[in-house]
Amino acid sequence: MSVVLLVGMPVSPQSPRPADEIERKVEALLRQMTLEEKLGQLQMLDGDADGSYRPEHLDLVRRGLVGAFLNVRGARRVNELQRIAVEQSRLKIPLLFGFDVLHGYRTIFPVPIAEASSWDPEAVERAAHIAATEARAAGVTWTFAPMVDIARDPRWGRIVEGSGEDPYLGSVMARARVRGFQGHDYSASDRVLACAKHFVGYGAAEGGRDYNTTDMSERTLREVYLPPFRAAVEAGVGTIMSAFNDLNGIPASANPFTLRTILRGEWGFHGFVLSDYTAIEELIAHGLAADGAEAARLALDAGVDMEMVSRLYARHVPHLIKEGTLSMATIDEAVRRVLRVKFRLGLFERPYADEARERALLLRPEHRAAAREIAARSIVLLKNDGGLLPLGKNLRSLAVIGPLADDQRNMLGPWSGDGRAEDVVTILTGIRAKVGPETQVHYAPGCRITDTVCAGMDEAMRLARQSDVAIVVVGESAEMSGEAASRASLDLPGRQLDLVKAIHATGTPTVVVLVNGRPLAISWIADHVPAILETWFAGTEAGHAIADVLFGDVTPGGKLPVTFPRSVGQIPIYYNHKRTGRPPDPRNTYTSKYLDEEVTPLFPFGYGLSYTEFRLTNLQLSARRLRPTERVTVSVDVENVGPRAGDEVVQLYIRDVAASVTRPVRELKGFERITLRPGEKRRVTFTLGPEYLGFYNREMRFVVEPGEFRVFVGTSSVGGLEASIEVVQ
């Protein structure tokens, strides 16, 4: 075996250590607290979906028996509860107000998987900052975002909430969102406390079925599912949410290995851990805990500081302390962590929301403009045969067809904060606003999303026949993605594919616009329809952004953050898979293949077209041989050789040719989105160091091993320019 060199992980944790002044305040407060009041700080309760609190909450706050609320929002409501906490409770400890602000508060941005399609961390950070600005104005001090779960199975509904299948891209987006939500100081009036979720392995649910068991090797855990969480910690995230799932036989919300050994021990995380909704109580259903008391003890001992909604801590901890099965030191440390975050948020100095600020900051014109721009940057052009797109603005007639073409509510996607359907620009509205007055725009829904009978198909075909171009808008409803929204099929729901086939059969040039929260199996569309746009759930400004791309005011530059399968039977399918001893070979029967389907994806990770063309040349490495601690610079020329300005995402991948444990066929290690004018050329440079060349060896130590590495630079995870480097001892 080759000699290996042990190296540290890439970056030391950046989660802030406790400040002395805050620590003195925390300790002074802790000394005054009764056990009941301590447990109050570890309790989060749920308000109603409309943002109101419940009658019982008033007395609980007054007695100091609750530390945080979920879903209670709006400056006036928040202030009503906060006033009781800081003026009428014995210790005057302010409350935290949490809400799921995943991709916007009132101004709704594209869903997170769409934002990841932008491959633009600055845009993603800007979207999170605007969301934080609006949320804080409405009294929300804490968002349950970013969701940084890696998802390799598109049947899982919560794939929509994350950044796709790749740990490197997921880590970059995790940092961007934490920076956007929290900034350098999350006590600022335009920032909120972030919460990276769901720790950990939740995205690997068996069968793609939400809440289901996950089982994986420690290597897969460390190399695939943990990196985005570590990136969030390095970015200073204030809180972590423990997950629902069983992980390798120990539920994540009672797992000391992940919560104490890794999160706090290895990474030095100093914030606090919150359970997911009733996840502690669900330890009983998992079969880990016999009753509520045991569930509370297991979660606290594992490192879950705050309990969401269920009330096992308050109910059982006094008895556990009395009988000696749980230590007061464990409770005190959890309370310290919660209080520390409240001090850092500035809640003791500025507990109240400014009601005038709320009225002034929600849905501002500049927020809508940013939502439009970022939505357009998130759109992926999947196909454009014959240059059908972009469309001319002076067409004689245009047919806009499909159940999602004039839909407001579904453009918002799941977990859409306080977004309102009436604020949304539909795709039909955006198209009508874009074309000239001489263009006739015809509209027919054709069918509803889940119709088993397409009663409006004949009318849709009639309008298509009398039009120059047909735009067919199909996909999923928002409720088909997100939590508890797993699908066994990835086909278009209902009769929508039949609608597309019918419009295509009219002979009218057809564009398919996809609105969805996961990769769909659209092989027939990919084989027959000349132009396809993946727009995801694009948010408040969906219609304007999609029209901007359809008519060429914006040249699409998005790339897929997740692989599109040909059929559901290929799942799991992801680009950074391991090699096999018998790779697919048409000359050999006994290879890794399907009898009835290809093994390649319909559209690969990192894929996306443009209205212009780019050429990559002159790949150079600053060295061909390097030691394990050294770095190598990789550079390439990128030229726009097409007719219009556009964006390209240049992507860097590596392959460790031979190692002491098997390595993936490719691993993303860098990317840059650039804008080039026609004829413009630019040099793009990346740096590869030990943090990118290393991996976890057989002893689960992070190492760089001597040997050959292949380097690929291209515009997707397939193909590209190639070179090699050798790491020498």
Buried (B, 14 or more C-beta within 10 A) or exposed (E): EEEBBEBEBBEEBBBEEBEEEBBEBBEEBBEEBEBEBBBBBBBBBBBEEEBBBEEEBBEBBBBBBBBBBBBBBBBEBBBBBBEBBBEEBEBEBBBBBBBBBBBBBBBBBBBBBBBBBBBBBEBBBBBBBBBBBBBBBBBBBBBBBBBBBBBBBBBBBBBBBBBBBBBBBBBBBBBBBBBBBBBEEBBBBBBBBBBBBBBBBBBBBEEBBBBBBBEBEEBBBBBBBBBBBBBBBBBBBBBBBBBBBBBBEBBBBBBBBBBBEBBBEBBBBBBBBBBBBBBBBBBBEBEBBEEBBBBBBBBBBBBBBBBBBBBBBBEBBBEBBEEEEBEEEBBBBBBBBBBBBBBBBBBBEEBBBBBEBBEEBBBBEEBBEBBBBBBBBBBBBBBBEEEBBBBBBEBEBBBBBBBBBBBBBBBBBBBBBBBBBEBBBBBBBBBBEBBEEEBBBBBBBBBBBEBEEBEBBEBBBBBBEEBBBBBBBBBBBBBBBBBEBBBEEBBBBBBBBBBBBBBBEBEBBBBBBBBBBBBBBBBBBBEEBBBBBBBBBBBBBBBBBBBBBBBBBBBBBBBBBBBBBBBBEBBBBBBBEEEEEEEEEEEEEEBEBEEEEEEEBBBBBBBBBBBBBBEBEEBEBBEEEBBBEBBBEBBBBBBBEBEBBBBBBBBBBBBBEEBBEEBBBBBBBBBBBBEBEBEEBBEBBBBBBBBBBBBBBEEEEBBBBBBEBBBBBBBBBBEBBEBEBEBEE
